[in-house]
Amino acid sequence: MDFTHLEAMHQIMPSKPGFYAQFTPKLVTVFREGYGWRDLRADAVAGLTVAVVALPLSMGIAIASGVSPERGIYTAIAGGFIVSLLGGSRFQIGGPAGAFIGIVAGVVARHGYDGLALATAMSGLILFAAALLRAGTYVKYIPHPVIVGFSAGIAVIIAASQIGELLGLTLAHEPPDLLPKLAALSQALPTLQWQTVLLGAFSVATILIVRKINPILPAFLIAIATATAISFLLHLDVATVASRFGEVPRSLPAPSFPVLSIERLQALLPDAIAMAVLGAIESLLSAIVADKMGDARHRSNGELGAQGLANIVSVAFGGFCVTGTIARTATNVRSGARGPVAGMLHSIYLLVFLFVAAPLVGFIPLSALAAMLIVVSWNMVERAEIAALLRGKGDDLHAGAAILLATFLLTIFINLLVGIAVGAALGVLFYYLRRRRSAV
C-alpha cells in the first residue's frame, strides 16, 4: 500500500498562494496568457465533441437517479457552464455524474425532487464553505484504496439500478437499498421482455464494437441512435423516454428555488453532506486527471468554490447535483481543448439541442440508456488497481486489502459517506501503526 499521501502531511506544507489568487478562475488565466481565434476554433470543436458525449449520459444518469431526463440536460447546461466559467481547472467539464446515482435516487425516493433540490443547494453551500476554509488542499490525501473501493461500490450500485430497465421488468416499487432491490428484481423476473433484453444487449455490443474500431467515435451516441432507429422502424414494444416521461421540454425552466424549513433542512443535512463530500472528491480527481493529460495545474479551492456555486445555479434551473466528470473531461482534453471556453460551449451546444431537437429524445429506448450506464459502471471499476492492492506484500497486503474491502462493502450496504469515513480512518490507523513499528 502506498503511504506517500500521508507522509506528505507530516512535511512542512509549501507556501500557500494568496487568498484571492487561489480563487481566480482559470478562464481569467487563459485570457491573460493570450487567447486567439485558433484557440476559439479548437475549443468550439472540443466543446461540440463533449456535448455529443454528454447528451445521452446526462439523460441516462437523470433517469437512473429517479428524475426526468431533461433534468440531467438542465444540470449539464446550467451547472456545467458555471463550472467552466468560474472553476479552477483549465479543462474540467461539469455535469451530472453516475457516482451520484445511489445518493440522488435515495433522496428522491424519500423526499421527491423538491427535497433533492434543497439537498443539492445545501451541498453547494457546504462546498463553497469548504473552499473558503481551503479544504480542497487536503482532499488529495484521501488514501488510494478508499478511492478504488468507493468507485467499485458506486459501480455496483449503478449497475444494480439498471437491471430492471435492461430486462424490461415490471416493478410496483424498486427499493433504493441494494439487497431489497435485488430481491424485488428477482421476484419480477417473470415479467421479463425479450425485445427489451435484445435491444439492450445490442446497445452494449455496439458501444464495445465502436470503441474497439475507433475510440474517438462517440460510441454512446451511435449505440443509442442506432437502437432508437431499430425500435422505431420495427415498432418494438419497448419503454421509451416519451412513454415513461412524456415530451421533453424545449427550453430551460424559469429560475426558482425550493421552499425552506428547519425540519426539511435537518432531514436533508446528511444527504447534503454526502453529496458535498462525493462532489469534492469526484471533481478534484477529475481535475488531477485533466492536469496530467493536458500538462496543466488546477486550483483546488477555486474548483471547489465553483462547484458549490454550480450546484446552486443548477437547482435554480431545474437541475440537480453537478460535479466534475472524469470521462467527459478526458474527452475534452483529447479533443484538443485549449481552455474553459470549451466547457462553456459544451453547455451552449446542449441548450441549442434542447431547443431544436428535444422531440427526438422521446423515441430513445430506456434499455439503450440502461446499456450505456452498465458500460459506464463497468469502466468505473479499477480492476488492475484492485488486483494490485489484493496482491500487496506483507503488512501492505493487510492494510490495502482491509481499507479497500471495508470501503467497498460499507458503500454498497450502508452508504457512501460511511464507507469513505471508515476507509479514511483505517488508512490513518494503518499509517500510524506502520510509523510506530518503524520507530522501534
C-alpha positions as CSV (number, residue, x, y, z in Angstrom):
1,M,0.0,0.0,0.0
2,D,1.3,3.5,-0.9
3,F,1.5,5.8,2.1
4,T,3.2,8.7,0.4
5,H,0.0,10.8,0.5
6,L,0.1,10.6,4.3
7,E,3.8,11.1,4.6
8,A,3.3,14.4,2.8
9,M,1.0,15.5,5.6
10,H,3.9,15.3,8.1
11,Q,6.2,17.5,6.0
12,I,6.2,21.3,6.0
13,M,3.4,22.5,3.7
14,P,4.6,24.6,0.8
15,S,3.8,28.3,0.9
16,K,0.2,28.9,0.0
17,P,-0.9,31.3,-2.7
18,G,-2.7,34.5,-1.7
19,F,-6.2,34.1,-0.6
20,Y,-7.7,35.7,-3.7
21,A,-5.2,34.2,-6.2
22,Q,-6.3,30.6,-5.4
23,F,-9.9,31.6,-6.4
24,T,-9.0,33.2,-9.7
25,P,-11.0,31.4,-12.4
26,K,-8.8,29.6,-15.0
27,L,-10.8,31.4,-17.7
28,V,-9.1,34.6,-16.5
29,T,-5.7,33.0,-16.6
30,V,-6.2,31.7,-20.1
31,F,-7.2,35.1,-21.4
32,R,-4.2,36.7,-19.6
33,E,-1.9,34.3,-21.4
34,G,-3.4,35.3,-24.8
35,Y,-6.5,33.7,-26.4
36,G,-6.9,34.0,-30.1
37,W,-9.2,32.7,-32.9
38,R,-7.2,29.4,-33.2
39,D,-7.9,28.7,-29.6
40,L,-11.6,29.5,-30.0
41,R,-11.8,27.2,-33.0
42,A,-10.1,24.4,-31.1
43,D,-12.4,24.9,-28.1
44,A,-15.5,25.0,-30.4
45,V,-14.7,21.6,-31.8
46,A,-13.8,20.1,-28.4
47,G,-17.0,21.5,-26.8
48,L,-19.1,20.0,-29.6
49,T,-17.4,16.6,-29.2
50,V,-18.1,16.7,-25.4
51,A,-21.7,17.8,-25.9
52,V,-22.3,14.7,-28.1
53,V,-21.0,12.5,-25.3
54,A,-22.7,14.4,-22.6
55,L,-26.2,14.4,-24.1
56,P,-27.1,10.7,-23.7
57,L,-25.1,10.4,-20.4
58,S,-26.9,13.3,-18.8
59,M,-30.3,11.9,-19.6
60,G,-29.3,8.3,-18.6
61,I,-27.9,9.5,-15.3
62,A,-31.0,11.5,-14.6
63,I,-33.4,8.6,-15.3
64,A,-31.3,6.2,-13.2
65,S,-31.4,8.8,-10.4
66,G,-35.2,8.8,-10.3
67,V,-35.8,12.2,-12.0
68,S,-37.0,13.0,-15.6
69,P,-34.3,13.1,-18.4
70,E,-34.5,16.8,-19.1
71,R,-33.2,17.5,-15.5
72,G,-29.9,15.8,-16.5
73,I,-29.7,18.1,-19.5
74,Y,-30.5,21.2,-17.3
75,T,-27.7,20.2,-15.0
76,A,-25.2,19.9,-17.7
77,I,-26.3,23.3,-19.2
78,A,-26.6,25.4,-16.1
79,G,-24.2,23.7,-13.7
80,G,-21.7,22.8,-16.4
81,F,-21.5,26.4,-17.6
82,I,-20.7,27.7,-14.1
83,V,-18.0,25.0,-13.6
84,S,-16.2,26.2,-16.7
85,L,-16.8,29.9,-16.2
86,L,-15.6,30.1,-12.6
87,G,-13.7,26.9,-11.9
88,G,-10.0,26.4,-11.1
89,S,-9.4,23.8,-13.7
90,R,-8.4,24.5,-17.3
91,F,-10.2,21.6,-18.8
92,Q,-12.9,20.5,-16.3
93,I,-16.4,19.6,-17.7
94,G,-19.2,19.7,-15.2
95,G,-22.5,17.9,-15.3
96,P,-24.4,15.1,-13.7
97,A,-22.3,12.1,-12.7
98,G,-23.0,8.4,-12.3
99,A,-21.3,8.4,-8.9
100,F,-24.3,10.3,-7.5
101,I,-27.0,7.9,-8.7
102,G,-27.3,6.0,-5.4
103,I,-27.4,9.1,-3.2
104,V,-29.8,11.0,-5.5
105,A,-32.2,8.1,-6.0
106,G,-32.4,7.6,-2.3
107,V,-33.2,11.3,-1.7
108,V,-35.8,11.3,-4.5
109,A,-37.5,8.2,-3.1
110,R,-37.8,9.8,0.4
111,H,-38.3,13.4,-0.3
112,G,-39.1,13.9,-4.0
113,Y,-37.5,16.3,-6.4
114,D,-38.1,19.3,-4.1
115,G,-36.1,17.5,-1.4
116,L,-33.4,16.7,-3.9
117,A,-33.2,20.3,-5.0
118,L,-32.9,21.6,-1.4
119,A,-30.2,19.0,-0.6
120,T,-28.3,19.9,-3.7
121,A,-28.4,23.6,-2.8
122,M,-27.2,22.8,0.7
123,S,-24.3,20.7,-0.7
124,G,-23.4,23.7,-2.8
125,L,-23.2,25.9,0.3
126,I,-21.1,23.3,2.0
127,L,-18.7,23.1,-0.9
128,F,-18.4,26.8,-1.1
129,A,-17.6,27.0,2.7
130,A,-15.1,24.2,2.3
131,A,-13.4,26.2,-0.4
132,L,-13.2,29.3,1.8
133,L,-11.6,27.1,4.5
134,R,-9.1,25.8,1.9
135,A,-10.3,22.2,2.4
136,G,-9.5,21.4,-1.3
137,T,-5.9,21.2,-0.4
138,Y,-6.4,18.1,1.7
139,V,-8.8,16.1,-0.5
140,K,-5.7,14.7,-2.3
141,Y,-4.6,12.9,1.0
142,I,-7.6,10.5,0.9
143,P,-5.9,7.0,0.8
144,H,-5.9,5.5,-2.7
145,P,-7.6,2.2,-1.6
146,V,-10.5,4.3,-0.4
147,I,-10.9,5.9,-3.8
148,V,-10.7,2.5,-5.5
149,G,-13.1,0.9,-3.0
150,F,-15.9,3.6,-3.2
151,S,-15.5,3.7,-7.0
152,A,-16.2,0.0,-7.2
153,G,-19.0,0.3,-4.8
154,I,-20.7,3.0,-6.8
155,A,-20.3,0.9,-9.9
156,V,-22.2,-1.9,-8.3
157,I,-25.0,0.5,-7.2
158,I,-25.2,2.0,-10.7
159,A,-25.3,-1.5,-12.4
160,A,-28.0,-2.7,-10.0
161,S,-30.1,0.3,-10.7
162,Q,-30.2,-0.5,-14.4
163,I,-31.1,-4.2,-14.3
164,G,-34.8,-3.5,-14.3
165,E,-34.6,-1.3,-17.4
166,L,-32.2,-3.6,-19.2
167,L,-34.5,-6.6,-18.8
168,G,-37.8,-4.7,-19.2
169,L,-39.1,-5.8,-15.8
170,T,-42.3,-4.5,-14.3
171,L,-41.9,-3.5,-10.7
172,A,-44.6,-1.9,-8.5
173,H,-41.7,-0.4,-6.4
174,E,-38.0,-0.6,-6.7
175,P,-36.3,-0.2,-3.2
176,P,-33.2,2.1,-3.1
177,D,-31.1,-0.3,-0.9
178,L,-29.1,-3.0,-2.7
179,L,-30.3,-6.2,-1.1
180,P,-34.1,-5.3,-1.1
181,K,-33.6,-4.1,-4.7
182,L,-32.1,-7.4,-5.8
183,A,-34.9,-9.3,-4.1
184,A,-37.6,-7.2,-5.8
185,L,-35.8,-7.6,-9.2
186,S,-35.7,-11.4,-8.7
187,Q,-39.4,-11.5,-7.9
188,A,-40.1,-9.5,-11.1
189,L,-38.2,-11.8,-13.4
190,P,-41.4,-13.4,-14.8
191,T,-42.2,-10.0,-16.4
192,L,-39.0,-10.0,-18.5
193,Q,-39.5,-8.6,-22.0
194,W,-37.3,-10.3,-24.6
195,Q,-37.4,-7.4,-27.1
196,T,-36.1,-5.1,-24.4
197,V,-33.4,-7.5,-23.4
198,L,-32.2,-8.0,-27.0
199,L,-32.2,-4.2,-27.7
200,G,-30.2,-3.6,-24.6
201,A,-27.7,-6.3,-25.5
202,F,-27.4,-4.9,-29.0
203,S,-26.7,-1.5,-27.4
204,V,-23.9,-2.8,-25.2
205,A,-22.4,-4.7,-28.1
206,T,-22.5,-1.6,-30.3
207,I,-20.7,0.5,-27.7
208,L,-17.9,-2.1,-27.3
209,I,-17.5,-2.6,-31.0
210,V,-17.4,1.1,-31.9
211,R,-14.8,1.7,-29.2
212,K,-12.7,-1.2,-30.5
213,I,-12.9,0.1,-34.1
214,N,-12.2,3.7,-33.3
215,P,-12.1,5.0,-29.7
216,I,-12.5,8.6,-30.9
217,L,-16.0,8.0,-32.2
218,P,-19.0,8.8,-29.9
219,A,-19.9,5.2,-29.1
220,F,-22.7,6.1,-26.7
221,L,-24.4,8.3,-29.2
222,I,-24.0,5.9,-32.0
223,A,-25.4,3.0,-30.0
224,I,-28.4,5.0,-28.7
225,A,-29.2,6.5,-32.1
226,T,-29.0,3.0,-33.7
227,A,-31.2,1.4,-31.1
228,T,-33.7,4.2,-31.4
229,A,-33.9,3.8,-35.1
230,I,-34.3,0.0,-34.8
231,S,-37.0,0.4,-32.2
232,F,-38.9,3.0,-34.3
233,L,-38.6,1.2,-37.6
234,L,-39.5,-2.3,-36.3
235,H,-42.2,-0.9,-33.9
236,L,-40.7,-2.8,-31.0
237,D,-42.8,-3.0,-27.8
238,V,-40.2,-1.3,-25.5
239,A,-40.3,1.5,-23.0
240,T,-39.1,4.8,-24.3
241,V,-38.4,8.2,-22.8
242,A,-41.7,9.6,-24.1
243,S,-43.8,6.6,-22.9
244,R,-42.3,6.9,-19.4
245,F,-41.8,10.7,-19.0
246,G,-43.7,12.4,-21.8
247,E,-42.3,15.0,-24.2
248,V,-39.0,16.7,-23.2
249,P,-39.4,20.5,-22.8
250,R,-37.6,22.6,-25.4
251,S,-36.1,25.2,-23.1
252,L,-34.7,25.8,-19.6
253,P,-37.4,26.5,-16.9
254,A,-37.7,29.8,-15.2
255,P,-35.3,30.2,-12.2
256,S,-36.8,29.0,-8.9
257,F,-35.7,27.7,-5.5
258,P,-37.1,25.1,-3.2
259,V,-39.1,26.0,-0.1
260,L,-37.0,26.2,3.1
261,S,-38.0,25.0,6.6
262,I,-36.0,24.0,9.6
263,E,-37.5,20.5,9.6
264,R,-36.5,19.8,5.9
265,L,-33.0,21.3,6.4
266,Q,-32.4,18.9,9.3
267,A,-33.8,15.9,7.5
268,L,-31.7,16.6,4.4
269,L,-28.4,17.6,6.0
270,P,-26.8,14.1,6.0
271,D,-27.6,13.7,2.3
272,A,-26.3,17.2,1.6
273,I,-23.0,16.4,3.4
274,A,-22.7,13.1,1.4
275,M,-23.3,15.0,-1.9
276,A,-20.7,17.6,-0.9
277,V,-18.0,15.0,0.1
278,L,-18.6,13.0,-3.1
279,G,-18.6,16.1,-5.2
280,A,-15.4,17.4,-3.8
281,I,-13.6,14.0,-4.3
282,E,-15.0,13.5,-7.8
283,S,-14.3,17.0,-9.1
284,L,-10.8,17.2,-7.7
285,L,-9.9,13.7,-9.0
286,S,-11.2,14.8,-12.4
287,A,-9.1,18.0,-12.2
288,I,-6.0,15.9,-11.4
289,V,-6.6,13.6,-14.4
290,A,-7.1,16.7,-16.6
291,D,-3.8,18.2,-15.3
292,K,-1.9,15.1,-16.2
293,M,-3.4,14.8,-19.6
294,G,-3.1,18.5,-20.5
295,D,0.1,19.5,-18.7
296,A,-1.8,22.0,-16.5
297,R,-2.3,22.7,-12.8
298,H,-5.6,23.3,-11.3
299,R,-6.6,25.5,-8.3
300,S,-8.3,23.1,-5.9
301,N,-10.0,25.6,-3.7
302,G,-11.2,27.7,-6.6
303,E,-12.6,24.5,-8.2
304,L,-14.5,23.6,-5.0
305,G,-15.9,27.1,-4.8
306,A,-17.1,27.0,-8.4
307,Q,-18.6,23.5,-7.8
308,G,-20.5,24.9,-4.9
309,L,-22.0,27.8,-6.9
310,A,-22.7,25.5,-9.8
311,N,-24.9,23.3,-7.6
312,I,-26.9,26.3,-6.5
313,V,-27.3,27.5,-10.1
314,S,-28.2,24.0,-11.3
315,V,-31.0,23.8,-8.8
316,A,-32.3,27.3,-9.8
317,F,-32.8,26.0,-13.4
318,G,-34.3,22.6,-12.6
319,G,-31.2,20.5,-12.3
320,F,-29.6,18.5,-9.5
321,C,-26.1,17.6,-8.4
322,V,-23.3,18.8,-10.7
323,T,-19.6,17.9,-10.4
324,G,-16.5,17.5,-12.5
325,T,-16.9,14.4,-14.7
326,I,-13.7,12.4,-15.4
327,A,-14.9,10.8,-18.7
328,R,-16.2,14.0,-20.3
329,T,-13.2,16.0,-19.0
330,A,-10.8,13.4,-20.6
331,T,-12.8,13.6,-23.8
332,N,-12.4,17.4,-23.7
333,V,-8.6,17.2,-23.4
334,R,-8.3,14.5,-26.1
335,S,-10.4,16.6,-28.4
336,G,-7.9,19.5,-28.3
337,A,-9.5,21.9,-25.9
338,R,-7.4,25.0,-25.1
339,G,-9.3,26.2,-22.0
340,P,-12.5,26.6,-20.1
341,V,-14.3,28.1,-23.2
342,A,-14.7,24.5,-24.5
343,G,-16.7,23.6,-21.4
344,M,-18.9,26.7,-21.7
345,L,-19.5,26.0,-25.4
346,H,-20.4,22.4,-24.5
347,S,-23.3,23.8,-22.3
348,I,-24.4,26.2,-25.1
349,Y,-24.5,23.3,-27.6
350,L,-26.7,21.3,-25.3
351,L,-29.0,24.3,-24.9
352,V,-29.3,24.6,-28.7
353,F,-30.0,20.9,-29.0
354,L,-32.7,21.1,-26.3
355,F,-34.4,23.9,-28.3
356,V,-34.1,22.3,-31.7
357,A,-34.3,18.6,-31.3
358,A,-36.0,17.9,-27.9
359,P,-38.9,15.9,-29.5
360,L,-36.5,13.3,-30.9
361,V,-35.4,12.4,-27.4
362,G,-38.8,10.8,-26.7
363,F,-38.1,8.0,-29.1
364,I,-35.0,6.8,-27.2
365,P,-35.5,3.3,-25.6
366,L,-34.8,3.2,-21.9
367,S,-33.0,-0.1,-22.3
368,A,-30.4,1.6,-24.6
369,L,-29.7,4.3,-21.9
370,A,-29.5,1.5,-19.3
371,A,-27.0,-0.4,-21.5
372,M,-24.9,2.8,-21.7
373,L,-24.8,3.1,-17.9
374,I,-24.0,-0.6,-17.5
375,V,-20.8,0.1,-19.6
376,V,-20.1,3.2,-17.5
377,S,-20.3,1.2,-14.3
378,W,-18.0,-1.5,-15.7
379,N,-15.4,1.1,-16.7
380,M,-15.6,2.7,-13.2
381,V,-14.2,-0.5,-11.6
382,E,-10.4,-0.2,-11.5
383,R,-9.7,-3.8,-11.9
384,A,-5.9,-3.5,-12.2
385,E,-5.8,-1.4,-9.0
386,I,-7.9,-3.8,-7.1
387,A,-5.7,-6.7,-8.1
388,A,-2.6,-4.8,-7.1
389,L,-4.0,-4.0,-3.7
390,L,-5.1,-7.5,-3.0
391,R,-1.6,-8.8,-4.2
392,G,0.2,-6.5,-1.8
393,K,3.2,-7.8,0.2
394,G,3.5,-8.2,3.9
395,D,1.8,-5.6,6.0
396,D,0.8,-3.7,2.9
397,L,-1.4,-6.6,1.9
398,H,-3.4,-6.4,5.1
399,A,-3.7,-2.5,5.0
400,G,-4.6,-2.1,1.4
401,A,-7.0,-5.0,1.3
402,A,-8.7,-4.1,4.5
403,I,-9.2,-0.5,3.5
404,L,-10.4,-1.5,0.0
405,L,-12.9,-4.1,1.2
406,A,-14.2,-2.0,4.1
407,T,-14.9,1.0,1.9
408,F,-16.4,-1.2,-0.8
409,L,-18.7,-3.2,1.4
410,L,-19.9,-0.2,3.5
411,T,-20.5,1.8,0.4
412,I,-22.9,-0.7,-1.2
413,F,-24.6,-2.0,2.0
414,I,-24.8,1.2,4.2
415,N,-23.9,4.4,2.3
416,L,-21.1,6.2,0.6
417,L,-20.3,8.6,3.5
418,V,-19.8,5.8,6.0
419,G,-17.6,3.9,3.5
420,I,-15.3,6.9,2.9
421,A,-15.2,7.8,6.6
422,V,-14.3,4.3,7.8
423,G,-11.9,3.7,4.9
424,A,-10.0,7.0,5.6
425,A,-9.9,6.2,9.4
426,L,-8.4,2.8,8.6
427,G,-5.9,4.4,6.4
428,V,-4.7,6.8,9.1
429,L,-4.7,3.9,11.7
430,F,-2.5,1.6,9.5
431,Y,-0.2,4.5,8.7
432,Y,0.5,5.4,12.3
433,L,0.9,1.7,13.2
434,R,3.5,1.4,10.5
435,R,5.3,4.5,11.7
436,R,5.3,3.2,15.3
437,R,6.8,-0.1,14.2
438,S,9.4,1.7,12.2
439,A,10.4,3.8,15.2
440,V,11.0,0.8,17.4
